[in-house]
């Protein structure tokens, strides 16, 4: 009964305050404290990126790829700062308004010197609330070392079992036995760090492999020492630690309510392109409405799947020497195939209406954008020679927009 009276009194008080606010009564105005959240975006700092233009992240040449793949999978917005081309300083870390730009910085660089970088600006950003996660780095900079409360000592190799040494949010699942470390037979070199101010949460024998240095209220610097960056993706144990480190640094994480561990992404490229009608090595029949319905819509509907159609909307017409709409093309190609692009468009629209297909841009023509310059013009070029070169995959990326 007492609880009901307190609840009723609280409700009445809330209603009274709301009514007074609506009437403009200054005596009854209530100040609502602001919710202080960090920017929901992270900055990934890497030492090198194989693509000079900073567009494509390669799993073969960019060792940071597993980390950004995880961020993509978890729908975490991020930017990449590459130390081989960019200068790390406060302009990346702060907005023009003065507030921090990122809720956390994920540091993946492991250079022997950062003399050309303004790492001290990172200390300033952490004082203003930006969290720091450093993975597989010797932290050979006084600012990094100070923030993490660690110093690099040496390399080591070990197969000893990882042990939780301190209760913490990041290690909670491991301590509860939900995500135990798998037995390791990895003899690859690892980083041996010594704590000065950091708390050691997980060790491998005498070697710390996960530490946290509390920098202030709601802010910390975390160091993780997996054998490689790819381990964060390949090992459920390390993936869990990295995920919870992100939550700890940002304060929250909004992830899809889906488990993509056993899912595939189905992309169907080159709808609408002209090259399939004249290239000997790229020839095939553009699927018509009936084919799309029988072999795409029905199977996807049956298996509750959704595919992505990567469409090129510019058809290179050698007769008119123009780029025209593909969806008006109906002809028999040089290989005797009856191409009906209008029927294809109907099939694609049917698939979209059935809810089993997304339409995405694959670019314009799937060819070089310049069809006039030497050794062209391409329009009249021999398809057994130069004409066969310009429409292929190797050159087609320039005009595909991918």
BAPA-934678 format. One record per residue (C-alpha): residue number from 1; residue in one letter; chain; x, y, z. Coordinates in pm, whole numbers, always signed. Each point is the difference from the previous one (the first is absolute). Layout:
BEGIN
NODE     i   aa   ch       px       py       pz
NODE   NUM    a    A        X        Y        Z
...
This chain:
BEGIN
NODE     i   aa   ch       px       py       pz
NODE     1    x    A       +0       +0       +0
NODE     2    x    A     +283     +238      +88
NODE     3    x    A     +165      -76     -331
NODE     4    x    A     -323      +83     -187
NODE     5    x    A      -32     +330     +187
NODE     6    x    A     +360      +92      -88
NODE     7    x    A      -61      -94     -366
NODE     8    x    A     -321     +205      -12
NODE     9    x    A     +173     +297     +163
NODE    10    x    A     +286      -19     -247
NODE    11    x    A     -242      -15     -293
NODE    12    x    A     -193     +298     +131
NODE    13    x    A     +321     +198      +47
NODE    14    x    A     +113      -81     -355
NODE    15    x    A     -337     +106     -140
NODE    16    x    A      +11     +322     +204
NODE    17    x    A     +348      +84     -131
NODE    18    x    A     -105      -70     -359
NODE    19    x    A     -312     +215      +35
NODE    20    x    A     +197     +285     +151
NODE    21    x    A     +256      -17     -278
NODE    22    x    A     -272      +16     -263
NODE    23    x    A     -152     +305     +169
NODE    24    x    A     +338     +169       +7
NODE    25    x    A      +21      +13     +378
NODE    26    x    A     +361      +82      +93
NODE    27    x    A      -62     -111     +359
NODE    28    x    A      -76     -356      -99
NODE    29    x    A     +255      -43     -285
NODE    30    x    A     +205     -318      +18
NODE    31    x    A     +357      -22     -136
NODE    32    x    A      +63     -332     -180
NODE    33    x    A     +365     -102      +21
NODE    34    x    A     +156      -64     -343
NODE    35    x    A      +98     -355      -96
NODE    36    x    A     +374       +0      -54
NODE    37    x    A      +88     -249     -274
NODE    38    x    A     +314      -31     -206
NODE    39    x    A       -7      +45     -379
NODE    40    x    A     -103     -331     -152
NODE    41    x    A     +293      -25     -238
NODE    42    x    A     +354     -135      +24
NODE    43    x    A     +328      +92     -168
NODE    44    x    A     +214     -293     -116
NODE    45    x    A     +370      +97      -17
NODE    46    x    A     +214     -219     -228
NODE    47    x    A     +364      +29     -100
NODE    48    x    A      -46     -100     -365
NODE    49    x    A     -277      -49     -256
NODE    50    x    A      +79     -180     -326
NODE    51    x    A     -250     +205     -204
NODE    52    x    A     +162     +339      -71
NODE    53    x    A     -347     +154      -44
NODE    54    x    A     -136     -135     +329
NODE    55    x    A     -308     -165     -149
NODE    56    x    A      +45     -379       +3
NODE    57    x    A     +101     -199     +308
NODE    58    x    A     +166     -325     -107
NODE    59    x    A       -5     -314     +214
NODE    60    x    A     +327     -107     -164
NODE    61    x    A     +210     +315      +39
NODE    62    x    A     -158     +205     +281
NODE    63    x    A      +57     -162     +338
NODE    64    x    A     -261     +226     +162
NODE    65    x    A     -276     -146     -221
NODE    66    x    A     -136     -243     +266
NODE    67    x    A      -59     +288     +241
NODE    68    x    A     -195     +219     -243
NODE    69    x    A     -191     -310     -114
NODE    70    x    A     -118      -49     +357
NODE    71    x    A      -98     +365      +29
NODE    72    x    A     -202      -36     -320
NODE    73    x    A     -167     -317     +128
NODE    74    x    A      -89     +175     +325
NODE    75    x    A     -124     +313     -184
NODE    76    x    A     +248     +224     +182
NODE    77    x    A      +68     +321     -199
NODE    78    x    A     +373      +60      -50
NODE    79    x    A     +262     +198     -188
NODE    80    x    A     +352     -116      -87
NODE    81    x    A     +307     +215      +52
NODE    82    x    A     +311     -129     -176
NODE    83    x    A     +335     +110     +137
NODE    84    x    A     +179      -70     -331
NODE    85    x    A     -183     +296     -159
NODE    86    x    A     -175     +203     +269
NODE    87    x    A     +121     +203     +296
NODE    88    x    A     -159      -99     +329
NODE    89    x    A      -99     +311     +194
NODE    90    x    A     -283     +177     +180
NODE    91    x    A     -178      +95     -324
NODE    92    x    A     -109     -362      -35
NODE    93    x    A      -96      -42     +363
NODE    94    x    A     -203     +317      +68
NODE    95    x    A     -292     +168     -170
NODE    96    x    A       +0     +368      -87
NODE    97    x    A     -234      +50     +295
NODE    98    x    A     +274     -130     +230
NODE    99    x    A     -162     -330      +93
NODE   100    x    A     +162     -334      -71
NODE   101    x    A      -79     -159     -335
NODE   102    x    A      +33     -364     +106
NODE   103    x    A     -122     -207     +291
NODE   104    x    A     +309     -218      -28
NODE   105    x    A     +326      -34     -192
NODE   106    x    A     +105     -352     -102
NODE   107    x    A     +378       +8      -38
NODE   108    x    A     +137     -276     -225
NODE   109    x    A     +331     +162      -97
NODE   110    x    A     +330     -142     +123
NODE   111    x    A     +270     +233     -128
NODE   112    x    A     +348      +25     +150
NODE   113    x    A      -36     +380       +3
NODE   114    x    A     -286     +249       -6
NODE   115    x    A     +221     +309      -14
NODE   116    x    A     -195     +146     -294
NODE   117    x    A     -336      -47     +173
NODE   118    x    A     -164     +209     +272
NODE   119    x    A      -81     -284     +241
NODE   120    x    A      -28     +251     +285
NODE   121    x    A     -333     +111     -154
NODE   122    x    A     -133     -344      +86
NODE   123    x    A      +62      +72     +368
NODE   124    x    A     -204     +318      -36
NODE   125    x    A     -286     -190     -165
NODE   126    x    A       -7     -264     +274
NODE   127    x    A      -25     +273     +263
NODE   128    x    A     -313     +118     -182
NODE   129    x    A     -155     -347       -6
NODE   130    x    A     +136     -193     -298
NODE   131    x    A      +75     -361      +94
NODE   132    x    A     +308     -184     -123
NODE   133    x    A      +39     -363     -111
NODE   134    x    A     +348     -109     -108
NODE   135    x    A      +43     -343     -160
NODE   136    x    A     +327     -185      -71
NODE   137    x    A     +220     +309      +30
NODE   138    x    A     +327      +57     +185
NODE   139    x    A     -119     +355      +81
NODE   140    x    A     +345     +144      -72
NODE   141    x    A     -101     +355      +79
NODE   142    x    A       +5     +171     +337
NODE   143    x    A     -357     +126      -38
NODE   144    x    A     -136     -343      -91
NODE   145    x    A     +200     -161     +280
NODE   146    x    A     -125     +256     +251
NODE   147    x    A     -365      -37     -105
NODE   148    x    A       +9     -378      +21
NODE   149    x    A     +206      -12     +317
NODE   150    x    A     +230     -253     -170
NODE   151    x    A     +349      -36     -137
NODE   152    x    A     +116     -242     -265
NODE   153    x    A     +264     -240     +136
NODE   154    x    A      +68     -273     -256
NODE   155    x    A     -144     -265     -229
NODE   156    x    A      -93     -343     +131
NODE   157    x    A     -153     -331     -109
NODE   158    x    A     -228     -213     +215
NODE   159    x    A     -283     -250      -19
NODE   160    x    A     -106      +37     +363
NODE   161    x    A     -372      +31      +70
NODE   162    x    A     -136     +352      +33
NODE   163    x    A     -123      +83     +350
NODE   164    x    A     -240     +269     +123
NODE   165    x    A     +170     +184     +285
NODE   166    x    A     -256     +270      +82
NODE   167    x    A     -377      +31      -14
NODE   168    x    A     -109     +254     -259
NODE   169    x    A     -282      +62     -248
NODE   170    x    A     +231      -92     -290
NODE   171    x    A      +85     -341     +145
NODE   172    x    A     -339      -79     +153
NODE   173    x    A      -99     -265     -258
NODE   174    x    A     +334     -175      +35
NODE   175    x    A      -13       -2     +378
NODE   176    x    A     -351     -146      -22
NODE   177    x    A     +124     -275     -233
NODE   178    x    A     -208     +122     -297
NODE   179    x    A     +296      +73     -226
NODE   180    x    A     +298     -206     +116
NODE   181    x    A     +333      +31     -181
NODE   182    x    A      +76     -289     -232
NODE   183    x    A     +324     -196      +51
NODE   184    x    A     +275     +166     -198
NODE   185    x    A     +278     -156     -206
NODE   186    x    A     +106     +335     -141
NODE   187    x    A     +372      +62      +44
NODE   188    x    A       +7     +330     -189
NODE   189    x    A     +169     +297     +171
NODE   190    x    A     -213     +210     +232
NODE   191    x    A      +49     +331     +175
NODE   192    x    A     +115       +8     +360
NODE   193    x    A     -109     +317     +177
NODE   194    x    A      +58     +112     +358
NODE   195    x    A     -270     +193     +187
NODE   196    x    A      +76     +324     +178
NODE   197    x    A     -355     +125      +71
NODE   198    x    A     -212     -247     -198
NODE   199    x    A     -210     -276     +152
NODE   200    x    A      +75     -343     -145
NODE   201    x    A     -321     -188      -78
NODE   202    x    A     +136     -306     -185
NODE   203    x    A     +345     -155       +1
NODE   204    x    A     +188     -276     -179
NODE   205    x    A     +233     -119     +269
NODE   206    x    A     +180     +316     +114
NODE   207    x    A      -87     +189     -319
NODE   208    x    A     -297     +240       -7
NODE   209    x    A     -223      -43     -305
NODE   210    x    A     -288     +234      +97
NODE   211    x    A      +35     +314     +211
NODE   212    x    A     -213     +301      +88
NODE   213    x    A     +118     +338     +120
NODE   214    x    A     -281     +214     +140
NODE   215    x    A      +62     +356     -123
NODE   216    x    A     -297     +165     +165
NODE   217    x    A     -368      -41      +68
NODE   218    x    A     -144     -208     -283
NODE   219    x    A     +320       -5     -202
NODE   220    x    A     +286     -246      -30
NODE   221    x    A     +286     -125     -216
NODE   222    x    A       -6     -371      -87
NODE   223    x    A     +284     -213     -136
NODE   224    x    A      -58     -340     -162
NODE   225    x    A     +285     -231      -96
NODE   226    x    A     -126     -272     -236
NODE   227    x    A     +255     -185     -212
NODE   228    x    A     -127     +178     -315
NODE   229    x    A     -279     +242      -91
NODE   230    x    A     -175     -277     -194
NODE   231    x    A      -41     -187     +332
NODE   232    x    A     -263     +257      +98
NODE   233    x    A     -217     -137     -281
NODE   234    x    A      +96     -367       +3
NODE   235    x    A      -19      -63     +375
NODE   236    x    A     -333      +24     +180
NODE   237    x    A     +192      +65     +321
NODE   238    x    A     +187     +303     -137
NODE   239    x    A     -300     +122     -197
NODE   240    x    A     -201      +11     +322
NODE   241    x    A     +276     +194     +178
NODE   242    x    A      +24     +252     -284
NODE   243    x    A     -378      +42      -11
NODE   244    x    A      -27      +61     +374
NODE   245    x    A     +297     +238      -15
NODE   246    x    A     -193     +204     -257
NODE   247    x    A     -307       +5     +222
NODE   248    x    A     +214     +106     +296
NODE   249    x    A     +165     +280     -202
NODE   250    x    A     -310     +138     -173
NODE   251    x    A     -240      -60     +286
NODE   252    x    A     -243     -190     -222
NODE   253    x    A      -16     -189     -329
NODE   254    x    A     -296      -34     -234
NODE   255    x    A      +31     -324     -196
NODE   256    x    A     -235     -181     -242
NODE   257    x    A     -227     -252     +168
NODE   258    x    A     +132     -267     -235
NODE   259    x    A     +269     -266      +15
NODE   260    x    A     +182      +21     -332
NODE   261    x    A     +238     -283      +88
NODE   262    x    A     -181     -241     -235
NODE   263    x    A     -123     +245     -262
NODE   264    x    A     +123      +80     -350
NODE   265    x    A      -21     +316     -209
NODE   266    x    A     -131      -64     -352
NODE   267    x    A      +90     +264     -260
NODE   268    x    A      -88      -33     -369
NODE   269    x    A     +208     +234     -214
NODE   270    x    A      -14     +166     -343
NODE   271    x    A     -374      +27      -66
NODE   272    x    A      -52     +234     -297
NODE   273    x    A     +355       -8     -135
NODE   274    x    A      +62      -15     -376
NODE   275    x    A     +324     -200       +5
NODE   276    x    A     -171     -339      +42
NODE   277    x    A     -136      +41     -355
NODE   278    x    A     +333      +50     -179
NODE   279    x    A     +289     -125     +216
NODE   280    x    A     +105     -355      -80
NODE   281    x    A     +120      -62     +356
NODE   282    x    A     -296     +167     +174
NODE   283    x    A     -296     -113     -206
NODE   284    x    A     -322     -125     +153
NODE   285    x    A     -372      +52      -27
NODE   286    x    A     -143     +283     +209
NODE   287    x    A     -265     -176     +215
NODE   288    x    A     -355      +87     -104
NODE   289    x    A     -316      +39     +207
NODE   290    x    A      -85     -372       -3
NODE   291    x    A     +354     -107      +93
NODE   292    x    A      +20     +251     +284
NODE   293    x    A     -334     -116     +134
NODE   294    x    A      +80     -372      -16
NODE   295    x    A     +365       -9     +101
NODE   296    x    A      +34     +308     +223
NODE   297    x    A     -330     +113     +150
NODE   298    x    A     -141     -345      +82
NODE   299    x    A     +315     -145     +166
NODE   300    x    A      +63     +316     +201
NODE   301    x    A     -362      +13     +109
NODE   302    x    A      +11     -366      +99
NODE   303    x    A     +314      +44     +210
NODE   304    x    A      -95     +345     +140
NODE   305    x    A     +303     +156     -169
NODE   306    x    A      +78     +341     -144
NODE   307    x    A     +258      +58     -275
NODE   308    x    A     +160     +316     -133
NODE   309    x    A       -8      +80     -372
NODE   310    x    A     +297     +219      -99
NODE   311    x    A     -132     +195     -299
NODE   312    x    A     +177     +208     -268
NODE   313    x    A     -237     +255     -149
NODE   314    x    A     +205     +103     -308
NODE   315    x    A       -4     -220     -312
NODE   316    x    A     +278      +71     -251
NODE   317    x    A     -159      -14     -346
NODE   318    x    A     +259      -45     -274
NODE   319    x    A     -247      +92     -274
NODE   320    x    A     -113     +338     +132
NODE   321    x    A     +337      +56     +173
NODE   322    x    A     -182     +107     +313
NODE   323    x    A      -67     -119     +352
NODE   324    x    A     -371      -78      +15
NODE   325    x    A     -247     -171     +234
NODE   326    x    A      +45     -377      +13
NODE   327    x    A     -368      -64      +68
NODE   328    x    A     -110      +79     -359
NODE   329    x    A     +243     -247     -159
NODE   330    x    A     -141     -306     -180
NODE   331    x    A     +217     -167     -263
NODE   332    x    A     +183     -315     -106
NODE   333    x    A     +368      +35      +94
NODE   334    x    A     +304     -108     -203
NODE   335    x    A      -14     -343     +164
NODE   336    x    A     -362      -65      -94
NODE   337    x    A     -150      +63     +345
NODE   338    x    A     -331     +189      +16
NODE   339    x    A      +69     +277     +251
NODE   340    x    A     -310     +165     +149
NODE   341    x    A     +101     +259     +259
NODE   342    x    A     -357     +133      +35
NODE   343    x    A     -104     -346     +121
NODE   344    x    A     +295       +4     +239
NODE   345    x    A     -118     +329     +149
NODE   346    x    A     -347     -146      +56
NODE   347    x    A     +155     -299     +178
NODE   348    x    A     +206     +225     +225
NODE   349    x    A     -301     +212      +88
NODE   350    x    A     -202     -314      +77
NODE   351    x    A     +277     -119     +234
NODE   352    x    A       +6     +335     +180
NODE   353    x    A     -379       -6      +41
NODE   354    x    A      +26     -356     +134
NODE   355    x    A     +239     +125     +266
NODE   356    x    A     +289     -229     -100
NODE   357    x    A     +228     +247     -180
NODE   358    x    A     +184     +325      +65
NODE   359    x    A     +104     +215     -296
NODE   360    x    A     +347     +149      +44
NODE   361    x    A     +228     +202     -226
NODE   362    x    A     +285     -180     -174
NODE   363    x    A      +96     +318     -183
NODE   364    x    A      -90     +135     -340
NODE   365    x    A     +134     -201     -297
NODE   366    x    A     +236     -262     +150
NODE   367    x    A     +257     +139     -244
NODE   368    x    A     +262     +271      -30
NODE   369    x    A     -176     +337      +35
NODE   370    x    A     +204     +144     -292
NODE   371    x    A      -92     -182     -320
NODE   372    x    A     +136     +262     -240
NODE   373    x    A     +368      +54      +82
NODE   374    x    A     +284     -198     -168
NODE   375    x    A      +30     -286      -70
NODE   376    x    A     -374      +60      -57
NODE   377    x    A     -256      +97      -83
NODE   378    x    A     -127     -325     +143
NODE   379    x    A     -328       +6     -191
NODE   380    x    A     +169     -116     -320
NODE   381    x    A     +287     -198     +156
NODE   382    x    A      +46     -362     -108
NODE   383    x    A     -165     -229     +257
NODE   384    x    A     +272     -252      -69
NODE   385    x    A     +260     +258     +109
NODE   386    x    A      -24     +326     +195
NODE   387    x    A     -380      -18      +12
NODE   388    x    A      +23     -318     +207
NODE   389    x    A     +229     +165     +256
NODE   390    x    A     -209     +295     +108
NODE   391    x    A     -307     -186     +112
NODE   392    x    A     +166     -257     +223
NODE   393    x    A      +18      -27     +375
NODE   394    x    A     +355     +132      +29
NODE   395    x    A      -87     +332     -157
NODE   396    x    A     -368       -8      +76
NODE   397    x    A      +54      +96     +364
NODE   398    x    A      +83     +352     -110
NODE   399    x    A     -351      +47     -132
NODE   400    x    A     -182     -220     +245
NODE   401    x    A      +16     +228     +304
NODE   402    x    A      +73     -295     +231
